[in-house]
Amino acid sequence: MVVSRRELPLYHEAARGDASGASTIDELIRLARAQQGIAREMLDRMEAINPRNGAEPSPEGEAPVEWNLTDREEHVTRLLVEGLSNRQIARSLGISEHTVKNHLHAVFYKLAVNDRTQAVIKLMRGA
């Protein structure tokens, strides 16, 4: 993650647990989402410069890649890409953390990845 000098004090403030709490956390969430957008943009640019396996960059409007995920796995992956933790995903979906882990293991297998970072990258690329 790239943090500008302007943003750095906010990260330090949040790490210290500043008394203002909510506004700092809200700002931290906003910054994290902005960083996620930057990461997606960078991935798109890298794919345009160097498409994998000599394939052409996918044209706009092309159908997404099918991994045969269940509806619940789809829900879990959407929240995963948003940056939620297993606990947050569980609370959001009204299921246990253990069930989230089971869904993620199934997703990792279907995507042929080893961890959540690789899964998020693959899901964001759609490849």
PLY file of the C-alpha trace (Angstrom):
ply
format ascii 1.0
element vertex 127
property float x
property float y
property float z
element edge 126
property int vertex1
property int vertex2
end_header
0.00 0.00 0.00
1.28 3.44 -0.91
0.68 6.20 1.62
1.30 9.83 0.84
3.02 12.14 3.32
-0.32 13.92 3.75
-2.08 10.65 4.67
0.64 9.24 6.93
-0.41 11.17 10.08
-3.92 9.71 9.77
-2.56 6.17 9.79
-0.38 6.93 12.81
-3.31 8.57 14.59
-5.54 5.55 13.96
-2.81 3.17 15.13
-2.48 5.11 18.42
-6.23 4.92 18.98
-6.88 8.67 18.98
-9.69 9.78 21.30
-11.75 11.17 18.42
-12.16 7.55 17.26
-15.06 7.53 14.81
-13.90 10.31 12.52
-10.38 8.86 12.42
-11.73 5.40 11.64
-14.05 6.80 8.97
-11.13 8.63 7.39
-8.97 5.50 7.56
-11.71 3.48 5.82
-11.99 6.18 3.15
-8.23 6.09 2.58
-8.17 2.30 2.42
-10.93 2.31 -0.21
-9.05 4.93 -2.20
-5.92 2.75 -2.05
-7.97 -0.20 -3.30
-9.13 1.90 -6.26
-5.53 2.83 -7.04
-4.52 -0.84 -6.89
-7.30 -1.78 -9.31
-6.24 1.00 -11.69
-2.61 -0.19 -11.56
-3.64 -3.78 -12.30
-5.68 -2.62 -15.31
-2.74 -0.61 -16.63
-0.31 -3.52 -16.17
-2.70 -5.87 -17.99
-3.00 -3.38 -20.86
0.79 -3.11 -21.14
1.56 -6.80 -20.75
-1.45 -9.10 -21.29
-0.93 -12.55 -19.82
-0.21 -15.47 -22.14
-0.13 -13.18 -25.16
-3.89 -12.70 -24.97
-5.46 -9.42 -25.95
-6.78 -7.24 -23.13
-10.41 -8.15 -22.53
-12.82 -5.83 -24.35
-15.33 -3.80 -22.36
-18.61 -5.57 -21.73
-17.13 -9.05 -21.96
-18.79 -11.59 -19.68
-16.92 -12.17 -16.40
-14.90 -15.33 -15.90
-16.92 -18.21 -14.46
-15.47 -20.06 -11.49
-18.72 -21.84 -10.62
-18.95 -20.17 -7.22
-22.07 -20.76 -5.16
-24.29 -17.80 -4.29
-22.84 -17.71 -0.78
-19.27 -17.89 -2.09
-20.12 -14.96 -4.40
-21.33 -12.95 -1.39
-18.21 -13.82 0.58
-15.91 -12.85 -2.34
-17.64 -9.48 -2.79
-17.01 -8.66 0.85
-13.47 -10.04 0.63
-12.69 -7.69 -2.26
-14.10 -4.81 -0.22
-11.39 -5.57 2.34
-13.52 -7.02 5.15
-11.99 -9.43 7.66
-13.43 -12.91 8.22
-15.17 -11.63 11.36
-16.71 -8.69 9.49
-17.84 -10.97 6.65
-19.41 -13.35 9.17
-21.31 -10.55 10.90
-22.43 -9.06 7.59
-23.83 -12.39 6.36
-25.10 -13.64 9.72
-22.90 -16.75 9.70
-20.03 -17.98 11.87
-16.40 -17.11 11.27
-15.71 -20.82 10.83
-18.27 -20.96 7.99
-16.60 -17.96 6.33
-13.27 -19.80 6.48
-14.86 -22.85 4.88
-16.31 -20.71 2.07
-12.94 -19.02 1.55
-11.11 -22.35 1.33
-13.60 -23.48 -1.33
-13.10 -20.18 -3.19
-9.30 -20.48 -2.99
-9.53 -23.97 -4.46
-11.83 -22.86 -7.31
-9.62 -19.86 -8.10
-6.43 -21.96 -7.78
-4.86 -19.55 -5.26
-3.26 -19.98 -1.85
-4.42 -16.95 0.12
-6.85 -14.04 0.29
-4.45 -11.56 -1.33
-4.04 -13.77 -4.41
-7.81 -14.31 -4.47
-8.56 -10.57 -4.35
-6.08 -9.87 -7.16
-7.56 -12.63 -9.31
-11.11 -11.50 -8.59
-10.28 -7.86 -9.36
-8.66 -8.87 -12.65
-11.53 -11.16 -13.51
-9.07 -13.71 -14.85
0 1
1 2
2 3
3 4
4 5
5 6
6 7
7 8
8 9
9 10
10 11
11 12
12 13
13 14
14 15
15 16
16 17
17 18
18 19
19 20
20 21
21 22
22 23
23 24
24 25
25 26
26 27
27 28
28 29
29 30
30 31
31 32
32 33
33 34
34 35
35 36
36 37
37 38
38 39
39 40
40 41
41 42
42 43
43 44
44 45
45 46
46 47
47 48
48 49
49 50
50 51
51 52
52 53
53 54
54 55
55 56
56 57
57 58
58 59
59 60
60 61
61 62
62 63
63 64
64 65
65 66
66 67
67 68
68 69
69 70
70 71
71 72
72 73
73 74
74 75
75 76
76 77
77 78
78 79
79 80
80 81
81 82
82 83
83 84
84 85
85 86
86 87
87 88
88 89
89 90
90 91
91 92
92 93
93 94
94 95
95 96
96 97
97 98
98 99
99 100
100 101
101 102
102 103
103 104
104 105
105 106
106 107
107 108
108 109
109 110
110 111
111 112
112 113
113 114
114 115
115 116
116 117
117 118
118 119
119 120
120 121
121 122
122 123
123 124
124 125
125 126
